[in-house]
Amino acid sequence: MSTADDAHTRHLAAADPTGWFEHLYAEAENGTANVPWDVGDPHGLLVAWARDLDGTGRRALVVGCGLGRDSEFVAARGFATTAFDIAPTAIATTRRRFPDSPVDYRVADLFAPPADWHRSFDLVVESITVQALPVALHQRAIAAIADFVAPGGTLLAIAVARDDVVPEGPPWPLTEAEVRSFATGGLREVSVDRPDGRWCAEFRRG
Ligand SMILES: C[S@@+](CC[C@H](N)C(=O)[O-])C[C@H]1O[C@@H](n2cnc3c(N)ncnc32)[C@H](O)[C@@H]1O
């Protein structure tokens, strides 16, 4: 059984940096692979950050939602939540897992998102998607994510931290300069924390 860490996956990720996810989710559906981030619970840093948040009357977008662990949590905080992933099988599996979910699950590519998502969401949650892409794609991904934040809205970015050495990913954890670069296109940094080797960073559009 393969995982996102093995040599086979590294080869697929190098050949097709955004296409290999579909392959992994499809294999998981067949029972021949494990999806390492399919841990059931929402990310602990998101839970800690959003515990007392009331999203009533506000819109949220969850980037690279995978199998829905964070999007279901965000929707439960009251946000009208859209969540997207490039892998059709991830979205199909998630819809099946949560048949009564209020989340609007979509197949979409971060690098070619629907035009009407431009500056449209009061909360944008990015958890470990940028780090799942090669370093050469990080700045494009970061700029695309920042662009989803509405005036007055907030972006929460979560990633594994790295200092200088570029690992043979996936994943490709983020440097401090990379995480701070979410402050682009009018977003300003609210906080950048590094608990336990991970970034938990908040940005806001004025
Ligand atoms: C490491 S997984 C994390 C999934 C989810 N955020 C979680 O924490 O459970 C990265 C996710 O990003 C998705 N992804 C990668 N490139 C993408 C792109 N260009 N557009 C949308 N989703 C993408 C993958 O399919 C995968 O589900």
The ligand as an SDF file (V2000), in Angstrom:
LIG
                    3D

 27 29  0  0  0  0  0  0  0  0999 V2000
   -1.8160   17.8370    1.6800 C   0  0  0  0  0  0  0  0  0  0  0  0
   -3.4430   17.8050    1.0440 S   0  0  0  0  0  0  0  0  0  0  0  0
   -4.3370   18.6280    2.3400 C   0  0  0  0  0  0  0  0  0  0  0  0
   -5.8250   18.4580    2.2480 C   0  0  0  0  0  0  0  0  0  0  0  0
   -6.6020   19.2060    3.3360 C   0  0  0  0  0  0  0  0  0  0  0  0
   -6.2740   20.6260    3.3220 N   0  0  0  0  0  0  0  0  0  0  0  0
   -6.3400   18.6190    4.6770 C   0  0  0  0  0  0  0  0  0  0  0  0
   -5.5910   19.2170    5.4660 O   0  0  0  0  0  0  0  0  0  0  0  0
   -6.8810   17.5390    4.9680 O   0  0  0  0  0  0  0  0  0  0  0  0
   -3.3820   19.0190   -0.2330 C   0  0  0  0  0  0  0  0  0  0  0  0
   -4.6760   19.1120   -1.0270 C   0  0  0  0  0  0  0  0  0  0  0  0
   -4.5690   20.1570   -1.9850 O   0  0  0  0  0  0  0  0  0  0  0  0
   -5.1880   19.7440   -3.1810 C   0  0  0  0  0  0  0  0  0  0  0  0
   -4.6180   20.5380   -4.2790 N   0  0  0  0  0  0  0  0  0  0  0  0
   -3.3700   20.4730   -4.7750 C   0  0  0  0  0  0  0  0  0  0  0  0
   -3.1950   21.3380   -5.7820 N   0  0  0  0  0  0  0  0  0  0  0  0
   -4.3740   21.9810   -5.9100 C   0  0  0  0  0  0  0  0  0  0  0  0
   -4.8350   22.9990   -6.7960 C   0  0  0  0  0  0  0  0  0  0  0  0
   -4.0580   23.5160   -7.7490 N   0  0  0  0  0  0  0  0  0  0  0  0
   -6.1130   23.4210   -6.6620 N   0  0  0  0  0  0  0  0  0  0  0  0
   -6.9240   22.8900   -5.7020 C   0  0  0  0  0  0  0  0  0  0  0  0
   -6.5470   21.9200   -4.8540 N   0  0  0  0  0  0  0  0  0  0  0  0
   -5.2830   21.4720   -4.9530 C   0  0  0  0  0  0  0  0  0  0  0  0
   -4.8780   18.2680   -3.2720 C   0  0  0  0  0  0  0  0  0  0  0  0
   -5.7240   17.5440   -4.1210 O   0  0  0  0  0  0  0  0  0  0  0  0
   -5.0020   17.8490   -1.8040 C   0  0  0  0  0  0  0  0  0  0  0  0
   -6.3080   17.4290   -1.5010 O   0  0  0  0  0  0  0  0  0  0  0  0
  1  2  1  0
  2  3  1  0
  2 10  1  0
  3  4  1  0
  4  5  1  0
  5  6  1  0
  5  7  1  0
  7  8  2  0
  7  9  1  0
 10 11  1  0
 11 12  1  0
 11 26  1  0
 12 13  1  0
 13 14  1  0
 13 24  1  0
 14 15  1  0
 14 23  1  0
 15 16  2  0
 16 17  1  0
 17 18  1  0
 17 23  2  0
 18 19  1  0
 18 20  2  0
 20 21  1  0
 21 22  2  0
 22 23  1  0
 24 25  1  0
 24 26  1  0
 26 27  1  0
M  CHG  2   2   1   9  -1
M  END
$$$$
